[in-house]
Amino acid sequence: MTNISLEPHVNNATKTIKVATISPWLYGQIQTNLSEATKFSENKYDLVWSILKELGRMLNIKYEIVNHTENQLGSFENGTWTGLLKLLKNEEVDILGIPTEVTFDHLDVADYTKPLFQSDYAILIRSPNTFTDNTFFILTAAFNITAWSMVAALVLFSGCIFYVICHSLKRNNEQQYTFLDACWVFCSIFLQQGLWKTPNSFTGRMFVSLWWLWSITLLAIYSGGMLMTLSSGRERFPFYTLDELAYLVQYSGYKIVTESSSSSHLYIKDSLKDNLKKIWHEMSINKKWINVSSFQDGKDLIINQPKTVLIAPREPLLVLAASDCRVTIVKKSLSSFWCSICTRKNFPLLKEFSEQYSLQK
């Protein structure tokens, strides 16, 4: 291991650093090797404790877990800091044992080590219904019920017109069809089948020819729809874009769930995107916002209440989705951010923490 020169206050004497955290599950699987934890830890919330453990060994540090009543990271409200940030400002703790999103707003009361990893905000929902029909009726999945109804109505309407045309031209030696046969002509054309007898008149032949051209176009659309049906996922999500989510929150009774230790609600609040502005308006004005004390509580809430979605950093949501098939992460990704270890202002070991972490990556 490369030796580095430490500041005068870092010596062989054991140092005690006060640490504050929130969620008990952050004490999970502590890695024994920092480089392995950095590369292979699936739960990056555990990565913070892996780093603290390794740095404690290298710098001869002991950690004191501070008991407190705070249940969120906190923010600047009404002229004062709240949550864990208040503890940092008052120097009641030295560092936070959670990966903290790097934001300029916190630099008045806190410092950051070098970034640990880049993450983004994701959306957790109750697992959607899955289309599992593998019978003959999968052949109808390319069109919805409205499209099929329109095709059936058009076949009947065209059959009626064709029946009238043929009977009107009976004296001109036109082929004669019953109403059922006339409808079957266009059903055969739609299915790309040949006709057992063709009309003799120019009017009848032009009408059938136009139907052939239309059926070719419809077949191309059907082929494309069937290809998408067979090649794409069969999950039916309630929304696919933020605009659709904003609409559901505005008009369909959906509620946004956030976890108190993350800054996801601040991200929504400060966003300049129109769809997120609409969502924040519904959250703050129309009370469509539920703030829970843990990610586990958020998961249980969206399972029991279908019209709720949990917006939070991706890492804890990946753990929830991997451990419970009743929830899943939507494919839409929100804004990215960097996570770091947050310390109080003028923390004497800030430089050493960053240097040792950089050497072990």
Secondary structure as a PSIPRED ss2 file (coil, helix, strand):
# PSIPRED VFORMAT (PSIPRED V4.0)

   1 M C   1.000  0.000  0.000
   2 T C   1.000  0.000  0.000
   3 N C   1.000  0.000  0.000
   4 I C   1.000  0.000  0.000
   5 S C   1.000  0.000  0.000
   6 L C   1.000  0.000  0.000
   7 E C   1.000  0.000  0.000
   8 P C   1.000  0.000  0.000
   9 H C   1.000  0.000  0.000
  10 V C   1.000  0.000  0.000
  11 N C   1.000  0.000  0.000
  12 N C   1.000  0.000  0.000
  13 A C   1.000  0.000  0.000
  14 T C   1.000  0.000  0.000
  15 K E   0.000  0.000  1.000
  16 T E   0.000  0.000  1.000
  17 I E   0.000  0.000  1.000
  18 K E   0.000  0.000  1.000
  19 V E   0.000  0.000  1.000
  20 A E   0.000  0.000  1.000
  21 T C   1.000  0.000  0.000
  22 I C   1.000  0.000  0.000
  23 S C   1.000  0.000  0.000
  24 P H   0.000  1.000  0.000
  25 W H   0.000  1.000  0.000
  26 L H   0.000  1.000  0.000
  27 Y H   0.000  1.000  0.000
  28 G C   1.000  0.000  0.000
  29 Q C   1.000  0.000  0.000
  30 I C   1.000  0.000  0.000
  31 Q C   1.000  0.000  0.000
  32 T C   1.000  0.000  0.000
  33 N C   1.000  0.000  0.000
  34 L H   0.000  1.000  0.000
  35 S H   0.000  1.000  0.000
  36 E H   0.000  1.000  0.000
  37 A H   0.000  1.000  0.000
  38 T H   0.000  1.000  0.000
  39 K H   0.000  1.000  0.000
  40 F H   0.000  1.000  0.000
  41 S C   1.000  0.000  0.000
  42 E C   1.000  0.000  0.000
  43 N C   1.000  0.000  0.000
  44 K H   0.000  1.000  0.000
  45 Y H   0.000  1.000  0.000
  46 D H   0.000  1.000  0.000
  47 L H   0.000  1.000  0.000
  48 V H   0.000  1.000  0.000
  49 W H   0.000  1.000  0.000
  50 S H   0.000  1.000  0.000
  51 I H   0.000  1.000  0.000
  52 L H   0.000  1.000  0.000
  53 K H   0.000  1.000  0.000
  54 E H   0.000  1.000  0.000
  55 L H   0.000  1.000  0.000
  56 G H   0.000  1.000  0.000
  57 R H   0.000  1.000  0.000
  58 M H   0.000  1.000  0.000
  59 L H   0.000  1.000  0.000
  60 N C   1.000  0.000  0.000
  61 I E   0.000  0.000  1.000
  62 K E   0.000  0.000  1.000
  63 Y E   0.000  0.000  1.000
  64 E E   0.000  0.000  1.000
  65 I E   0.000  0.000  1.000
  66 V C   1.000  0.000  0.000
  67 N C   1.000  0.000  0.000
  68 H C   1.000  0.000  0.000
  69 T C   1.000  0.000  0.000
  70 E C   1.000  0.000  0.000
  71 N C   1.000  0.000  0.000
  72 Q C   1.000  0.000  0.000
  73 L C   1.000  0.000  0.000
  74 G C   1.000  0.000  0.000
  75 S C   1.000  0.000  0.000
  76 F E   0.000  0.000  1.000
  77 E E   0.000  0.000  1.000
  78 N C   1.000  0.000  0.000
  79 G C   1.000  0.000  0.000
  80 T E   0.000  0.000  1.000
  81 W E   0.000  0.000  1.000
  82 T C   1.000  0.000  0.000
  83 G H   0.000  1.000  0.000
  84 L H   0.000  1.000  0.000
  85 L H   0.000  1.000  0.000
  86 K H   0.000  1.000  0.000
  87 L H   0.000  1.000  0.000
  88 L H   0.000  1.000  0.000
  89 K H   0.000  1.000  0.000
  90 N C   1.000  0.000  0.000
  91 E C   1.000  0.000  0.000
  92 E C   1.000  0.000  0.000
  93 V C   1.000  0.000  0.000
  94 D C   1.000  0.000  0.000
  95 I E   0.000  0.000  1.000
  96 L E   0.000  0.000  1.000
  97 G E   0.000  0.000  1.000
  98 I E   0.000  0.000  1.000
  99 P E   0.000  0.000  1.000
 100 T E   0.000  0.000  1.000
 101 E E   0.000  0.000  1.000
 102 V C   1.000  0.000  0.000
 103 T C   1.000  0.000  0.000
 104 F H   0.000  1.000  0.000
 105 D H   0.000  1.000  0.000
 106 H H   0.000  1.000  0.000
 107 L H   0.000  1.000  0.000
 108 D H   0.000  1.000  0.000
 109 V C   1.000  0.000  0.000
 110 A E   0.000  0.000  1.000
 111 D E   0.000  0.000  1.000
 112 Y E   0.000  0.000  1.000
 113 T C   1.000  0.000  0.000
 114 K C   1.000  0.000  0.000
 115 P C   1.000  0.000  0.000
 116 L C   1.000  0.000  0.000
 117 F E   0.000  0.000  1.000
 118 Q E   0.000  0.000  1.000
 119 S E   0.000  0.000  1.000
 120 D E   0.000  0.000  1.000
 121 Y E   0.000  0.000  1.000
 122 A E   0.000  0.000  1.000
 123 I E   0.000  0.000  1.000
 124 L E   0.000  0.000  1.000
 125 I E   0.000  0.000  1.000
 126 R E   0.000  0.000  1.000
 127 S C   1.000  0.000  0.000
 128 P C   1.000  0.000  0.000
 129 N C   1.000  0.000  0.000
 130 T E   0.000  0.000  1.000
 131 F C   1.000  0.000  0.000
 132 T C   1.000  0.000  0.000
 133 D C   1.000  0.000  0.000
 134 N C   1.000  0.000  0.000
 135 T C   1.000  0.000  0.000
 136 F H   0.000  1.000  0.000
 137 F H   0.000  1.000  0.000
 138 I H   0.000  1.000  0.000
 139 L H   0.000  1.000  0.000
 140 T H   0.000  1.000  0.000
 141 A C   1.000  0.000  0.000
 142 A C   1.000  0.000  0.000
 143 F C   1.000  0.000  0.000
 144 N C   1.000  0.000  0.000
 145 I H   0.000  1.000  0.000
 146 T H   0.000  1.000  0.000
 147 A H   0.000  1.000  0.000
 148 W H   0.000  1.000  0.000
 149 S H   0.000  1.000  0.000
 150 M H   0.000  1.000  0.000
 151 V H   0.000  1.000  0.000
 152 A H   0.000  1.000  0.000
 153 A H   0.000  1.000  0.000
 154 L H   0.000  1.000  0.000
 155 V H   0.000  1.000  0.000
 156 L H   0.000  1.000  0.000
 157 F H   0.000  1.000  0.000
 158 S H   0.000  1.000  0.000
 159 G H   0.000  1.000  0.000
 160 C H   0.000  1.000  0.000
 161 I H   0.000  1.000  0.000
 162 F H   0.000  1.000  0.000
 163 Y H   0.000  1.000  0.000
 164 V H   0.000  1.000  0.000
 165 I H   0.000  1.000  0.000
 166 C H   0.000  1.000  0.000
 167 H H   0.000  1.000  0.000
 168 S H   0.000  1.000  0.000
 169 L C   1.000  0.000  0.000
 170 K H   0.000  1.000  0.000
 171 R H   0.000  1.000  0.000
 172 N H   0.000  1.000  0.000
 173 N C   1.000  0.000  0.000
 174 E C   1.000  0.000  0.000
 175 Q C   1.000  0.000  0.000
 176 Q C   1.000  0.000  0.000
 177 Y C   1.000  0.000  0.000
 178 T C   1.000  0.000  0.000
 179 F H   0.000  1.000  0.000
 180 L H   0.000  1.000  0.000
 181 D H   0.000  1.000  0.000
 182 A H   0.000  1.000  0.000
 183 C H   0.000  1.000  0.000
 184 W H   0.000  1.000  0.000
 185 V H   0.000  1.000  0.000
 186 F H   0.000  1.000  0.000
 187 C H   0.000  1.000  0.000
 188 S H   0.000  1.000  0.000
 189 I H   0.000  1.000  0.000
 190 F H   0.000  1.000  0.000
 191 L C   1.000  0.000  0.000
 192 Q C   1.000  0.000  0.000
 193 Q C   1.000  0.000  0.000
 194 G C   1.000  0.000  0.000
 195 L C   1.000  0.000  0.000
 196 W C   1.000  0.000  0.000
 197 K C   1.000  0.000  0.000
 198 T C   1.000  0.000  0.000
 199 P C   1.000  0.000  0.000
 200 N C   1.000  0.000  0.000
 201 S C   1.000  0.000  0.000
 202 F H   0.000  1.000  0.000
 203 T H   0.000  1.000  0.000
 204 G H   0.000  1.000  0.000
 205 R H   0.000  1.000  0.000
 206 M H   0.000  1.000  0.000
 207 F H   0.000  1.000  0.000
 208 V H   0.000  1.000  0.000
 209 S H   0.000  1.000  0.000
 210 L H   0.000  1.000  0.000
 211 W H   0.000  1.000  0.000
 212 W H   0.000  1.000  0.000
 213 L H   0.000  1.000  0.000
 214 W H   0.000  1.000  0.000
 215 S H   0.000  1.000  0.000
 216 I H   0.000  1.000  0.000
 217 T H   0.000  1.000  0.000
 218 L H   0.000  1.000  0.000
 219 L H   0.000  1.000  0.000
 220 A H   0.000  1.000  0.000
 221 I H   0.000  1.000  0.000
 222 Y H   0.000  1.000  0.000
 223 S H   0.000  1.000  0.000
 224 G H   0.000  1.000  0.000
 225 G H   0.000  1.000  0.000
 226 M H   0.000  1.000  0.000
 227 L H   0.000  1.000  0.000
 228 M H   0.000  1.000  0.000
 229 T H   0.000  1.000  0.000
 230 L H   0.000  1.000  0.000
 231 S H   0.000  1.000  0.000
 232 S C   1.000  0.000  0.000
 233 G C   1.000  0.000  0.000
 234 R C   1.000  0.000  0.000
 235 E E   0.000  0.000  1.000
 236 R C   1.000  0.000  0.000
 237 F C   1.000  0.000  0.000
 238 P C   1.000  0.000  0.000
 239 F C   1.000  0.000  0.000
 240 Y C   1.000  0.000  0.000
 241 T C   1.000  0.000  0.000
 242 L H   0.000  1.000  0.000
 243 D H   0.000  1.000  0.000
 244 E H   0.000  1.000  0.000
 245 L H   0.000  1.000  0.000
 246 A H   0.000  1.000  0.000
 247 Y H   0.000  1.000  0.000
 248 L H   0.000  1.000  0.000
 249 V H   0.000  1.000  0.000
 250 Q H   0.000  1.000  0.000
 251 Y H   0.000  1.000  0.000
 252 S C   1.000  0.000  0.000
 253 G C   1.000  0.000  0.000
 254 Y C   1.000  0.000  0.000
 255 K E   0.000  0.000  1.000
 256 I E   0.000  0.000  1.000
 257 V E   0.000  0.000  1.000
 258 T E   0.000  0.000  1.000
 259 E E   0.000  0.000  1.000
 260 S C   1.000  0.000  0.000
 261 S C   1.000  0.000  0.000
 262 S C   1.000  0.000  0.000
 263 S C   1.000  0.000  0.000
 264 S H   0.000  1.000  0.000
 265 H H   0.000  1.000  0.000
 266 L H   0.000  1.000  0.000
 267 Y H   0.000  1.000  0.000
 268 I H   0.000  1.000  0.000
 269 K H   0.000  1.000  0.000
 270 D H   0.000  1.000  0.000
 271 S C   1.000  0.000  0.000
 272 L C   1.000  0.000  0.000
 273 K C   1.000  0.000  0.000
 274 D H   0.000  1.000  0.000
 275 N H   0.000  1.000  0.000
 276 L H   0.000  1.000  0.000
 277 K H   0.000  1.000  0.000
 278 K H   0.000  1.000  0.000
 279 I H   0.000  1.000  0.000
 280 W H   0.000  1.000  0.000
 281 H H   0.000  1.000  0.000
 282 E H   0.000  1.000  0.000
 283 M H   0.000  1.000  0.000
 284 S H   0.000  1.000  0.000
 285 I C   1.000  0.000  0.000
 286 N C   1.000  0.000  0.000
 287 K C   1.000  0.000  0.000
 288 K C   1.000  0.000  0.000
 289 W E   0.000  0.000  1.000
 290 I E   0.000  0.000  1.000
 291 N E   0.000  0.000  1.000
 292 V E   0.000  0.000  1.000
 293 S C   1.000  0.000  0.000
 294 S C   1.000  0.000  0.000
 295 F H   0.000  1.000  0.000
 296 Q H   0.000  1.000  0.000
 297 D H   0.000  1.000  0.000
 298 G H   0.000  1.000  0.000
 299 K H   0.000  1.000  0.000
 300 D H   0.000  1.000  0.000
 301 L H   0.000  1.000  0.000
 302 I H   0.000  1.000  0.000
 303 I H   0.000  1.000  0.000
 304 N H   0.000  1.000  0.000
 305 Q C   1.000  0.000  0.000
 306 P C   1.000  0.000  0.000
 307 K C   1.000  0.000  0.000
 308 T E   0.000  0.000  1.000
 309 V E   0.000  0.000  1.000
 310 L E   0.000  0.000  1.000
 311 I E   0.000  0.000  1.000
 312 A E   0.000  0.000  1.000
 313 P E   0.000  0.000  1.000
 314 R H   0.000  1.000  0.000
 315 E H   0.000  1.000  0.000
 316 P H   0.000  1.000  0.000
 317 L H   0.000  1.000  0.000
 318 L H   0.000  1.000  0.000
 319 V H   0.000  1.000  0.000
 320 L H   0.000  1.000  0.000
 321 A H   0.000  1.000  0.000
 322 A H   0.000  1.000  0.000
 323 S H   0.000  1.000  0.000
 324 D C   1.000  0.000  0.000
 325 C C   1.000  0.000  0.000
 326 R C   1.000  0.000  0.000
 327 V E   0.000  0.000  1.000
 328 T E   0.000  0.000  1.000
 329 I E   0.000  0.000  1.000
 330 V C   1.000  0.000  0.000
 331 K C   1.000  0.000  0.000
 332 K C   1.000  0.000  0.000
 333 S C   1.000  0.000  0.000
 334 L C   1.000  0.000  0.000
 335 S C   1.000  0.000  0.000
 336 S E   0.000  0.000  1.000
 337 F E   0.000  0.000  1.000
 338 W E   0.000  0.000  1.000
 339 C E   0.000  0.000  1.000
 340 S E   0.000  0.000  1.000
 341 I E   0.000  0.000  1.000
 342 C E   0.000  0.000  1.000
 343 T E   0.000  0.000  1.000
 344 R E   0.000  0.000  1.000
 345 K C   1.000  0.000  0.000
 346 N C   1.000  0.000  0.000
 347 F C   1.000  0.000  0.000
 348 P C   1.000  0.000  0.000
 349 L C   1.000  0.000  0.000
 350 L H   0.000  1.000  0.000
 351 K H   0.000  1.000  0.000
 352 E H   0.000  1.000  0.000
 353 F H   0.000  1.000  0.000
 354 S H   0.000  1.000  0.000
 355 E H   0.000  1.000  0.000
 356 Q H   0.000  1.000  0.000
 357 Y H   0.000  1.000  0.000
 358 S H   0.000  1.000  0.000
 359 L H   0.000  1.000  0.000
 360 Q H   0.000  1.000  0.000
 361 K C   1.000  0.000  0.000
